[in-house]
Amino acid sequence: ADALNMCLSFAWIWDMFTVWNSQSVVYLGDSYYHIRRFVPEARLFQALVLGNAKLTTVLGVISLFADILIVGDVLPFTVSSRRSIVSFLLITACAWIVEKAAWHEASTRIEAQASEHGQVLLSKLLASLCDATVSLDHSLSIVKLAPKLGALLLRSPTFGDPAGGRGPI
C-alpha cells in the first residue's frame, strides 16, 4: 500500500512537472483540465484507502511544494496555489483522523480480547480451587449452567440452566 501511495503521488508530481514545465502554459484541451479538477478528491481517496498518515503527510508536503514551485514559475501565487494548500491540509487532517480512529479501534479490540482471556483464566482458576462456581448477572440470576452447584445441592446437573428456566429455587 505504501509503494502504491508513493507511485501515485510521484505520478501526480511528474504530471505537474511535464505539463507546467514550459515557460508558457499550453492549452491541453478541456478533458485534461476537467480531469485535473478532480485530483484533490482522488488524492483524498488515495490517502483514506491506502492509509499511513505519516507517509501521506510527507508525500503531501512534497506534492504541495512541487505544485507551488512548478506552477508558481509560470503563474503568480494564485487561487490554484491556495487551493493546493487547502486541499493538502484537508487531506492530511482526514488521513490522521482515520488513522487515529483505526488505532483506537484496534487497541479497544485488543483490550477486549485480553479481558476475555483474563476472564477465562480466572474462571479456570476458580473452578480448580472451588467446589462450585456460579456466573451471575447484575440482578444475581444465574446466567450459565452450574452442574457442580447442582450436584452439591443434590439437584439436577442442569441446575441454573437459563434456557430451562431453572433457577436457585
C-alpha positions as CSV (number, residue, x, y, z in Angstrom):
1,A,0.0,0.0,0.0
2,D,2.8,2.4,0.8
3,A,4.6,1.7,-2.5
4,L,1.3,2.4,-4.4
5,N,0.8,5.6,-2.4
6,M,4.3,6.7,-3.4
7,C,3.8,5.8,-7.0
8,L,0.6,7.6,-7.3
9,S,2.0,10.7,-5.6
10,F,5.1,10.8,-7.8
11,A,2.9,10.3,-10.8
12,W,1.0,13.4,-9.9
13,I,4.2,15.3,-9.4
14,W,5.5,14.1,-12.7
15,D,2.2,15.1,-14.4
16,M,2.6,18.6,-12.9
17,F,6.2,18.8,-14.0
18,T,5.6,17.7,-17.6
19,V,2.5,19.9,-18.1
20,W,3.7,23.1,-16.3
21,N,7.5,22.9,-17.0
22,S,7.3,25.0,-20.1
23,Q,7.5,28.8,-19.6
24,S,4.2,29.3,-21.3
25,V,1.0,27.5,-20.3
26,V,-0.1,25.5,-23.3
27,Y,-3.8,24.8,-23.8
28,L,-4.1,21.0,-23.5
29,G,-7.9,20.7,-24.1
30,D,-10.9,20.7,-21.9
31,S,-10.7,17.0,-21.0
32,Y,-7.3,17.4,-19.3
33,Y,-8.4,20.3,-17.2
34,H,-11.6,18.5,-16.4
35,I,-9.7,15.5,-15.1
36,R,-7.2,17.7,-13.2
37,R,-10.0,19.3,-11.4
38,F,-10.7,16.0,-9.6
39,V,-7.1,15.4,-8.4
40,P,-7.7,16.6,-4.8
41,E,-10.6,14.2,-4.5
42,A,-8.5,11.4,-5.9
43,R,-5.7,12.2,-3.5
44,L,-8.1,12.2,-0.6
45,F,-9.4,8.8,-1.7
46,Q,-5.8,7.6,-2.1
47,A,-4.9,8.8,1.5
48,L,-8.0,7.2,3.1
49,V,-7.8,3.9,1.2
50,L,-4.0,3.4,1.4
51,G,-3.7,4.7,4.9
52,N,-0.4,5.5,6.6
53,A,-0.9,9.1,7.7
54,K,2.8,9.8,8.2
55,L,3.6,8.8,4.6
56,T,0.6,10.7,3.3
57,T,1.8,13.9,5.1
58,V,5.3,13.6,3.7
59,L,4.1,12.9,0.2
60,G,1.5,15.8,0.6
61,V,4.3,18.2,1.6
62,I,6.4,17.1,-1.4
63,S,3.4,17.5,-3.8
64,L,2.5,20.8,-2.3
65,F,6.0,22.2,-2.7
66,A,6.2,20.8,-6.2
67,D,2.8,22.3,-7.1
68,I,3.8,25.7,-5.7
69,L,7.3,25.7,-7.3
70,I,6.2,24.3,-10.7
71,V,3.0,26.3,-11.2
72,G,4.5,29.3,-9.4
73,D,7.2,29.6,-12.1
74,V,4.5,30.1,-14.7
75,L,1.7,31.8,-12.8
76,P,2.0,34.0,-9.7
77,F,0.7,32.8,-6.3
78,T,-2.9,32.3,-7.4
79,V,-6.1,30.6,-6.5
80,S,-4.6,27.4,-7.7
81,S,-1.8,27.6,-5.1
82,R,-4.2,28.4,-2.3
83,R,-6.4,25.6,-3.4
84,S,-3.5,23.2,-3.3
85,I,-2.6,24.4,0.3
86,V,-6.2,23.9,1.5
87,S,-6.6,20.5,-0.2
88,F,-3.2,19.4,1.4
89,L,-4.4,20.5,4.8
90,L,-7.8,18.7,4.4
91,I,-6.3,15.5,3.0
92,T,-3.7,15.4,5.8
93,A,-6.3,16.1,8.5
94,C,-8.6,13.4,7.1
95,A,-5.7,10.9,6.9
96,W,-4.7,11.5,10.5
97,I,-8.3,11.3,11.8
98,V,-8.8,8.0,10.0
99,E,-5.5,6.6,11.3
100,K,-6.3,7.7,14.8
101,A,-9.7,6.0,14.7
102,A,-8.2,2.8,13.3
103,W,-5.6,2.8,16.1
104,H,-8.3,3.4,18.7
105,E,-10.5,0.6,17.3
106,A,-7.5,-1.8,17.3
107,S,-6.5,-1.0,20.8
108,T,-10.1,-1.4,22.0
109,R,-10.3,-4.9,20.4
110,I,-7.0,-5.9,21.9
111,E,-8.2,-4.8,25.3
112,A,-11.5,-6.7,24.9
113,Q,-9.6,-9.9,23.9
114,A,-7.3,-9.5,26.8
115,S,-10.2,-9.0,29.1
116,E,-12.0,-12.1,27.8
117,H,-8.7,-14.1,28.1
118,G,-8.3,-12.9,31.7
119,Q,-11.9,-13.9,32.5
120,V,-11.4,-17.4,31.1
121,L,-8.2,-17.8,33.1
122,L,-9.9,-16.6,36.2
123,S,-12.8,-19.0,35.7
124,K,-10.4,-21.9,35.3
125,L,-8.6,-20.9,38.4
126,L,-11.8,-20.6,40.4
127,A,-13.0,-23.9,39.1
128,S,-9.9,-25.6,40.2
129,L,-9.8,-24.0,43.6
130,C,-13.6,-24.1,44.5
131,D,-16.1,-26.8,44.8
132,A,-18.6,-25.0,42.6
133,T,-18.7,-21.7,40.7
134,V,-21.7,-19.7,39.6
135,S,-21.9,-17.0,36.9
136,L,-24.4,-14.3,37.9
137,D,-25.7,-11.2,36.1
138,H,-26.4,-7.8,37.6
139,S,-29.7,-9.0,39.1
140,L,-28.0,-12.0,40.7
141,S,-29.6,-14.5,38.3
142,I,-27.6,-17.5,37.2
143,V,-26.5,-17.0,33.6
144,K,-24.6,-20.2,32.9
145,L,-25.1,-23.8,33.8
146,A,-23.8,-24.7,37.3
147,P,-23.7,-28.5,37.3
148,K,-21.2,-28.7,40.3
149,L,-23.5,-26.5,42.4
150,G,-26.5,-28.6,41.3
151,A,-24.6,-31.7,42.5
152,L,-23.6,-30.1,45.8
153,L,-27.3,-29.1,46.4
154,L,-28.5,-32.6,45.3
155,R,-30.3,-31.1,42.3
156,S,-30.2,-32.0,38.6
157,P,-27.0,-31.4,36.6
158,T,-28.9,-28.7,34.5
159,F,-29.2,-26.5,37.7
160,G,-29.2,-22.9,36.7
161,D,-29.9,-23.5,33.1
162,P,-31.3,-20.2,31.8
163,A,-32.9,-21.9,28.9
164,G,-34.7,-24.5,31.1
165,G,-35.9,-21.8,33.4
166,R,-34.4,-23.5,36.4
167,G,-33.0,-21.1,39.0
168,P,-31.7,-21.5,42.5
169,I,-35.1,-22.2,44.0
